[in-house]
Amino acid sequence: MKRILLTGAAGYIASHTWLSLRAAGFEVLGVDNFANSSPLVLDRLQQLLGEAPRFERIDVCDTVALGALLRREPVDAVVHFAAHKAVGESTQQPLAYYRNNLLGLISTCEAMRETGCSRIVFSSSATVYGVPERLPIREDAPTSSVNPYGATKLIGEQILRDLGAADPQWQTACLRYFNPVGAHESGLIGEDPRGVPNNLMPYVAQVAVGRRERLQVFGGDYDTVDGTGVRDYIHVVDLADGHVAALNRLLAQEGSFTVNLGTGRGYSVLELVRAYAEASGREIPYEIVERRPGDVAACYADPSEAERLLGWRARHDLARMCADSWRWQSLNPIGFNAP
Ligand SMILES: NC(=O)c1ccc[n+]([C@@H]2O[C@H](COP(=O)([O-])OP(=O)(O)OC[C@H]3O[C@@H](n4cnc5c(N)ncnc54)[C@H](O)[C@@H]3O)[C@@H](O)[C@H]2O)c1
């Protein structure tokens, strides 16, 4: 049985990936420092897995601790999720973002090298495309960084390319996620943002459950179907399955790759709000306000390369994304802080 290390394992996307990997027959080991997650995730994973998740509290910047773990428990590959992820915060705290995201990646690769593991899947982001010139976005589109968070993803990809060029033993997969949303169908795990949610669906979910009064929609005059911004929302379980497909490819064949993980279909803010209102049976009050600097009108993937290389495609539609998000939100109105 192949063993995989997940860094940032208690986080939103990693916890769902943990379930997909176990379902696909992988052994999973997780590390996290709970910078943006709760240890309660591990209890929920235990309920879902029917076994205690194998987990250690480690900061990935601590190469010695990570190396010691990998020596004790060698793995066939690492999926590196651990990172800070809030775009706005990254513009206010650039050093914290460069430190955690870049040092964390370098430290993880060093610990892997010391222990003879050379396969890594990296959580990249559609943000590396900056302001897209053409839609849908293909992997060969120009890249640029428009904020420190995006820069850490672009530089992270570059570090992995340089590593592969220096030593062909390394096999790297950069997965450029579009907009992960939704939750596991059990309602036991899901996205649990601290403070004001940065992303649209968790915000809408909190309005629906009564934690926030109304949604502010940034910009109603874009050149889109209804004037509001269009994004490619992808169900987190589809995204998790994309990691399984990427690992299967890395384990079966030599070589490295970079792929988009999106659905290829864009939805506007108001389309999402309507779908959420329908799924939840709740009204979602909203007001349209000024555009936010740096936002683009529309962004959606060309996901065909992931289908060609990995045999993967997203399966869940927007209604399902909203229904699963709402199940999680309504069962856990205050996230993992619920009594
Ligand atoms: N959610 C999105 O919209 C999105 C989009 C594109 C890319 N990504 C990337 O995907 C990855 C996972 O995102 P997520 O949404 O699950 O975020 P998340 O915050 O829920 O998960 C990240 C996890 O990493 C942990 N972590 C952070 N720094 C760490 C460190 N130094 N050592 C150990 N653990 C650490 C956090 O505690 C958290 O549990 C991140 O790299 C993120 O940048 C996310």
The ligand as a MOL file (V3000), in Angstrom:
LIG
                    3D

  0  0  0     0  0            999 V3000
M  V30 BEGIN CTAB
M  V30 COUNTS 44 48 0 0 0
M  V30 BEGIN ATOM
M  V30 1 N -9.2920 27.3950 -0.6910 0
M  V30 2 C -8.9490 28.0420 -1.7880 0
M  V30 3 O -9.7100 28.8770 -2.2870 0
M  V30 4 C -7.6360 27.7640 -2.4660 0
M  V30 5 C -7.4750 28.1010 -3.8250 0
M  V30 6 C -6.2510 27.8610 -4.4350 0
M  V30 7 C -5.2110 27.2860 -3.7250 0
M  V30 8 N -5.3800 26.9690 -2.4000 0 CHG=1
M  V30 9 C -4.2510 26.3920 -1.6650 0
M  V30 10 O -4.6130 25.0980 -1.2130 0
M  V30 11 C -3.9620 24.8060 0.0320 0
M  V30 12 C -5.0090 24.3880 1.0490 0
M  V30 13 O -5.9740 25.4190 1.1650 0
M  V30 14 P -7.2280 25.3190 2.1360 0
M  V30 15 O -8.3090 26.1100 1.5200 0
M  V30 16 O -7.4840 23.9210 2.4980 0 CHG=-1
M  V30 17 O -6.6590 26.1600 3.3660 0
M  V30 18 P -6.6660 25.8590 4.9270 0
M  V30 19 O -6.1760 27.0740 5.6020 0
M  V30 20 O -7.9800 25.2940 5.3330 0
M  V30 21 O -5.5870 24.6920 5.0390 0
M  V30 22 C -4.2070 24.9470 5.1420 0
M  V30 23 C -3.7070 24.1900 6.3530 0
M  V30 24 O -2.2920 24.3750 6.4580 0
M  V30 25 C -1.9820 24.5730 7.8180 0
M  V30 26 N -0.6920 25.2770 7.8690 0
M  V30 27 C -0.4060 26.5500 7.4790 0
M  V30 28 N 0.8890 26.8080 7.6860 0
M  V30 29 C 1.4410 25.6850 8.2070 0
M  V30 30 C 2.7510 25.3290 8.6370 0
M  V30 31 N 3.7610 26.1900 8.5830 0
M  V30 32 N 2.9620 24.0800 9.1170 0
M  V30 33 C 1.9470 23.1750 9.1890 0
M  V30 34 N 0.6880 23.4570 8.8090 0
M  V30 35 C 0.4430 24.6960 8.3250 0
M  V30 36 C -3.1470 25.3510 8.4000 0
M  V30 37 O -3.2530 25.2040 9.8100 0
M  V30 38 C -4.3160 24.6990 7.6720 0
M  V30 39 O -4.8410 23.5990 8.3960 0
M  V30 40 C -3.1980 26.0680 0.3980 0
M  V30 41 O -1.8590 25.9060 -0.0370 0
M  V30 42 C -3.8840 27.1450 -0.3990 0
M  V30 43 O -3.0320 28.2180 -0.6840 0
M  V30 44 C -6.5640 27.1710 -1.7580 0
M  V30 END ATOM
M  V30 BEGIN BOND
M  V30 1 1 1 2
M  V30 2 2 2 3
M  V30 3 1 2 4
M  V30 4 1 4 5
M  V30 5 2 4 44
M  V30 6 2 5 6
M  V30 7 1 6 7
M  V30 8 2 7 8
M  V30 9 1 8 9
M  V30 10 1 8 44
M  V30 11 1 9 10
M  V30 12 1 9 42
M  V30 13 1 10 11
M  V30 14 1 11 12
M  V30 15 1 11 40
M  V30 16 1 12 13
M  V30 17 1 13 14
M  V30 18 2 14 15
M  V30 19 1 14 16
M  V30 20 1 14 17
M  V30 21 1 17 18
M  V30 22 2 18 19
M  V30 23 1 18 20
M  V30 24 1 18 21
M  V30 25 1 21 22
M  V30 26 1 22 23
M  V30 27 1 23 24
M  V30 28 1 23 38
M  V30 29 1 24 25
M  V30 30 1 25 26
M  V30 31 1 25 36
M  V30 32 1 26 27
M  V30 33 1 26 35
M  V30 34 2 27 28
M  V30 35 1 28 29
M  V30 36 1 29 30
M  V30 37 2 29 35
M  V30 38 1 30 31
M  V30 39 2 30 32
M  V30 40 1 32 33
M  V30 41 2 33 34
M  V30 42 1 34 35
M  V30 43 1 36 37
M  V30 44 1 36 38
M  V30 45 1 38 39
M  V30 46 1 40 41
M  V30 47 1 40 42
M  V30 48 1 42 43
M  V30 END BOND
M  V30 END CTAB
M  END
